[in-house]
Amino acid sequence: MTEKTVPSFNVEIHMAGDINAAALIIQRYAAETGLCVTLQPQSFIYTGGREEGFRVGFINYARFPKEPGDIVARARDLASVLCQALGQHSYSIVTPVETTWVSHRPEDRQ
């Protein structure tokens, strides 16, 4: 038996859009870059509406440990690929220490 322990570090991408299309994009991305993530459906319920979407989960996998910055960088890259491919306008990336919201809507530019 082999047992490894690494510092925990979780990152999640939260995005609206078709989870089935997202799964195909993530599979292709994983094959090209070497990646393992989770994919779960989620509903975004907000004032005036509701959208279906998904959550992509990253962990510091003890078999192939990474530094937190490397995990965040991978999440940011995958989120950008998903956003463009799915025609979305925004997404959030959540880490244990911060949440980053990214928007490509012209009205959100400051």
Backbone as a ProteinNet text record, in pm:
[ID]
protein_1_A
[PRIMARY]
MTEKTVPSFNVEIHMAGDINAAALIIQRYAAETGLCVTLQPQSFIYTGGREEGFRVGFINYARFPKEPGDIVARARDLASVLCQALGQHSYSIVTPVETTWVSHRPEDRQ
[TERTIARY]
85.2	0	89	44.9	112	14.9	64.2	-18.7	61.7	1.7	66	-29	25.3	-53	9.3	-75.3	-30.5	-120.9	-76.2	-164.9	-288.7	-405.1	-529.5	-536.8	-588.1	-615.6	-718.9	-839.2	-948.7	-975.6	-1007.2	-1046.2	-1171.1	-1266.5	-1387.9	-1414	-1457.6	-1509.2	-1660.5	-1729.9	-1876.4	-1916.8	-1997.1	-2034.3	-2172.4	-2249.5	-2375.3	-2343.6	-2436.2	-2417.8	-2451.7	-2443	-2478.3	-2371.2	-2405.5	-2309.2	-2259.7	-2342.9	-2300	-2194.3	-2214.4	-2113.9	-1986.3	-2001.9	-1885.7	-1805.8	-1874.2	-1805.9	-1718.7	-1771.5	-1693	-1570.6	-1587.6	-1475.8	-1370.4	-1416.1	-1323.3	-1249.4	-1318.2	-1251.6	-1141.1	-1168.8	-1068.8	-950.7	-983.5	-880.5	-794.2	-856.6	-784	-691	-737.4	-654.8	-532.5	-551.4	-442.6	-343.6	-389.8	-304.9	-270.3	-338.3	-316.6	-386.2	-506.5	-588.7	-692.7	-731.6	-842.3	-922.7	-1050.4	-1138.6	-1272.7	-1353.4	-1491.1	-1581.5	-1700.6	-1798.4	-1934.9	-2000.8	-2132.2	-2229.1	-2355.1	-2456	-2488.7	-2528.2	-2577.6	-2670.2	-2760.1	-2854.9	-2813.1	-2819.9	-2795.2	-2931.2	-2971.4	-3100.8	-3072.2	-3127.2	-3097.1	-3222.4	-3218.5	-3330.7	-3369	-3488.7	-3537.9	-3508.8	-3450.5	-3425.9	-3356.2	-3326.2	-3259.2	-3188	-3068.8	-2993.2	-2934.4	-2925.8	-2859	-2712.7	-2630.2	-2488.3	-2415.7	-2290.8	-2206.2	-2095.7	-2034.6	-1919.6	-1810	-1691	-1574	-1484.5	-1448	-1368.1	-1226.7	-1132.1	-990.7	-948.7	-863.5	-803.5	-652.6	-581.2	-439.6	-429.7	-427.4	-430.6	-294.2	-293.3	-167.8	-81.3	-143	-62.8	23.1	-30	42.2	28.8	95.6	76.7	122.7	54.2	83.6	83.5	146.5	141.9	6.5	-45.3	-174.3	-180.1	-74.5	-73.7	-87.4	-29.9	-42	-184.8	-249.9	-388.9	-479.4	-458.9	-538.5	-514.7	-390.7	-359.6	-430.5	-433.5	-503.9	-653.2	-709.5	-852	-884	-799.8	-822.7	-817.2	-722	-709.5	-831	-869.7	-986.7	-1112.8	-1129.3	-1247.6	-1254.4	-1141.6	-1137.8	-1177.6	-1126.6	-1162.2	-1312.3	-1365	-1508.4	-1594.2	-1557.6	-1635	-1646.9	-1536.1	-1536.3	-1613.3	-1587	-1649.6	-1800.2	-1845.1	-1987.5	-2061.5	-1990.1	-2053.8	-2105.9	-2038.7	-2080.5	-2015.8	-2070.7	-2019.3	-1944.4	-1963	-1894.8	-1883.4	-1798.2	-1779.8	-1708.7	-1707.8	-1634.9	-1538	-1425.5	-1327.7	-1312.7	-1337.2	-1337.4	-1222.6	-1141.5	-1034.4	-1061.2	-983.1	-1003.6	-978.5	-909.7	-873.6	-937.7	-990.8	-1052.3	-1146.4	-1235.9	-1326.2	-1302.3	-1280	-1257.8	-1373.2	-1436.2	-1543.7	-1484.9	-1505	-1455.7	-1575.7	-1584.8	-1695.3	-1641.6	-1702.7	-1669.5	-1780.9	-1876.5	-1985.6	-1935.7	-1966.8	-1923.2	-1973.2	-2093.6	-2149.7	-2081.1	-2002.7	-1931	-1792.4	-1746.7	-1613.5	-1616.4	-1508.5	-1502.2	-1404.7
-118.4	0	123.7	223.1	352.2	456.8	545.3	654.8	782.6	887.3	1018.2	1123.3	1222.8	1335	1464.1	1553.5	1684.8	1790.9	1916.1	2022.2	2033.1	2043.3	2057.2	2193.4	2195	2319.8	2289.3	2342.3	2319.6	2446.9	2429	2539.5	2495.3	2586.5	2556.2	2663.7	2619.6	2709.4	2699.2	2812.2	2817.3	2890.4	2822.6	2882.2	2832.4	2918.3	2878.1	2813.6	2732.8	2672.4	2525	2466.8	2326.8	2234.5	2159.9	2071.3	1960.8	1913.9	1808.8	1860	1980	2041	2068.5	2114.5	2139.5	2011.3	1899.5	1772.2	1734.5	1754.2	1722.2	1811.7	1938.9	2034.2	1997.8	1964.3	1928.6	1799.6	1701.5	1576.6	1602.9	1686.4	1719.4	1793.8	1890.3	1967.6	1874.9	1782.9	1689.2	1599.9	1553.9	1468.1	1543.1	1672.4	1753.2	1800.4	1820.2	1884.5	1796.4	1683.9	1601.2	1663.3	1618.1	1683.9	1586.8	1603.6	1528.8	1625.1	1640.3	1731	1662.9	1722.5	1677.9	1774.1	1727.6	1810.4	1780.6	1884.7	1868.2	1973.1	1934.5	2033.8	2124.6	2246.2	2337.1	2439.4	2490	2593	2725.8	2828.5	2964.3	3031.4	3062.3	3126.9	3266.5	3365.7	3505.2	3589	3711.8	3802.6	3811.7	3772.8	3783.9	3665.7	3558.5	3448.8	3329.2	3239.1	3113.3	3063.4	3009.5	2949	2817.6	2723.4	2597.5	2609.4	2541.7	2546.7	2431.9	2456.4	2349.9	2406.4	2314.3	2345	2246.1	2297.2	2214.7	2221.5	2105	2101	2050.3	2122	2083.8	2058.1	1959.8	1939.5	1925	1937.6	1906.1	1754.7	1686.9	1540.4	1487	1409.9	1365.2	1280.7	1214	1133.8	1222.8	1338.8	1435.7	1573.4	1598	1722.8	1845.4	1955.3	2083.1	2193.9	2302.1	2421.7	2490.2	2559.2	2628.1	2718.7	2792.1	2880.9	2807	2687.9	2606.4	2555.6	2519.2	2472.2	2586.7	2705	2822.1	2855.1	2849.6	2880.1	2784.3	2655.4	2557.9	2586.8	2621	2652.9	2776	2877	2999	2968.4	2885.7	2851.7	2772.1	2670.6	2591.1	2676	2763.3	2850.4	2938.9	2991.3	3075.6	2995.5	2873.4	2785.9	2756.6	2719.2	2688.9	2810.5	2925.7	3048.6	3079.5	3073.8	3103.6	2997.6	2870.6	2762.3	2754.8	2789.3	2781.3	2912.9	3015.9	3145.3	3212.5	3190.2	3252.6	3390.5	3469.5	3604.6	3622	3529.3	3544.3	3410	3409.3	3292.1	3336.6	3248.6	3273.6	3159.6	3194.8	3096.2	3115.7	3007.8	3014.1	2930.1	2991.5	2921.2	2935.1	2870.9	2886.8	3029.3	3110.6	3244.4	3359.1	3333.5	3442.6	3388.8	3476.5	3447.7	3553.5	3508.8	3599.1	3585	3696.2	3699.3	3757.8	3691.3	3737.1	3760.7	3881.7	3914.1	3970.6	3927.2	3978.7	4068.4	4103.1	4190.3	4334.6	4403	4543	4631.5	4606.4	4690.4	4671.8	4566.5	4543.1	4604.9	4654.4	4716.3	4849.6	4874.2	5001.2	5096.6
0	0	0	-73.5	-77	-26.3	55.9	107.1	100.4	42.2	31.6	85.8	150	201.5	150.9	103.2	56.7	118.6	122.4	171.4	81.6	143.5	67.1	0.6	-121	-191	-297.9	-282.4	-376.4	-455.7	-580.6	-667.6	-742.6	-757.8	-833.7	-937.8	-1054.2	-1157.8	-1151	-1149	-1151.5	-1279.3	-1362.2	-1490.6	-1533.3	-1595.4	-1657	-1791.2	-1840	-1971.3	-1971.5	-2086.9	-2109.5	-2052.2	-1949.8	-1884	-1977.1	-2067.5	-2160	-2257.2	-2306.6	-2393.5	-2314.1	-2189.7	-2103.8	-2083	-2062.3	-2039.6	-2159.3	-2278.9	-2398.8	-2410.7	-2382.6	-2388.6	-2283.7	-2163.4	-2055.7	-2090	-2146.7	-2187.2	-2288.1	-2385.3	-2487.4	-2423	-2335.7	-2265.9	-2180	-2109	-2021.7	-2103.5	-2217.5	-2302.5	-2355.4	-2383.5	-2439.5	-2333.8	-2209.9	-2109	-1989.8	-1974.7	-1856.4	-1736.8	-1707.6	-1607	-1554.7	-1429.8	-1371.8	-1286.2	-1316.9	-1243.1	-1219.6	-1134.9	-1118.6	-1194.6	-1230.5	-1300.3	-1241	-1190.8	-1128.5	-1180.8	-1198.5	-1237.4	-1120.5	-1151.5	-1048.5	-1111.1	-1027.9	-1070.4	-1010.9	-1091.7	-1045.5	-1034.3	-914.1	-888.9	-837.7	-905.2	-871.9	-890	-843.8	-858.2	-1005.3	-1036.9	-1173.3	-1262.9	-1210.9	-1302.9	-1244.3	-1335.8	-1301.8	-1426.8	-1408.5	-1517.5	-1469.5	-1560.1	-1528.3	-1569.7	-1496.7	-1525.7	-1460.5	-1422.7	-1371.2	-1283.5	-1210.3	-1126.3	-1162.2	-1188	-1216.2	-1093.3	-1040.1	-919.1	-941.1	-882.1	-883.2	-738.7	-716	-584.4	-602.9	-493.6	-495.4	-480.3	-591.1	-596	-551.4	-443.8	-382.7	-476.4	-572.1	-665.5	-754.2	-791.8	-874.5	-809.8	-698.2	-624.5	-704.2	-679	-744.2	-639.3	-672.2	-588.7	-610.6	-508.4	-525.4	-648.4	-674	-790.5	-922	-928.4	-1049.9	-1069.1	-959.8	-967.4	-1012.1	-956	-995.9	-1142.7	-1186.6	-1326.9	-1421.1	-1386.5	-1469.8	-1472.7	-1355.8	-1349.1	-1433.3	-1424.4	-1503.2	-1653.3	-1694.1	-1835.5	-1883.6	-1807.6	-1846.2	-1847.2	-1749.1	-1744.9	-1867.9	-1910.7	-2030.4	-2154.5	-2165.5	-2278.2	-2277.2	-2160.4	-2149	-2181.5	-2128.4	-2149.8	-2299.1	-2367.9	-2510.9	-2589.6	-2561.6	-2637.7	-2615.3	-2493.9	-2461.8	-2485.2	-2527.2	-2553.9	-2427.6	-2315.8	-2190.3	-2176.7	-2086.9	-2067.2	-1937.3	-1842.6	-1715	-1644.1	-1543.4	-1458.1	-1331.1	-1234.1	-1109.7	-1084.4	-1023.7	-977.6	-827.5	-752.8	-606.4	-552.2	-465.9	-395.4	-245.5	-162.3	-18.1	31.9	-46.8	0.5	-76.4	-196.1	-272.3	-379.8	-422.6	-534.3	-640.8	-762.7	-875.2	-972.5	-1005.8	-1105.2	-1232.3	-1344.8	-1474	-1563.8	-1621.1	-1711.1	-1841.6	-1950.2	-2082.8	-2136.3	-2049.3	-2091.5	-2101.4	-2210.5	-2224.3	-2110	-2063.2	-1956.6	-1822	-1807.2	-1682.2	-1680.2	-1794.2	-1800.2	-1727.8	-1655.2	-1578.8	-1637.2
[MASK]
++++++++++++++++++++++++++++++++++++++++++++++++++++++++++++++++++++++++++++++++++++++++++++++++++++++++++++++

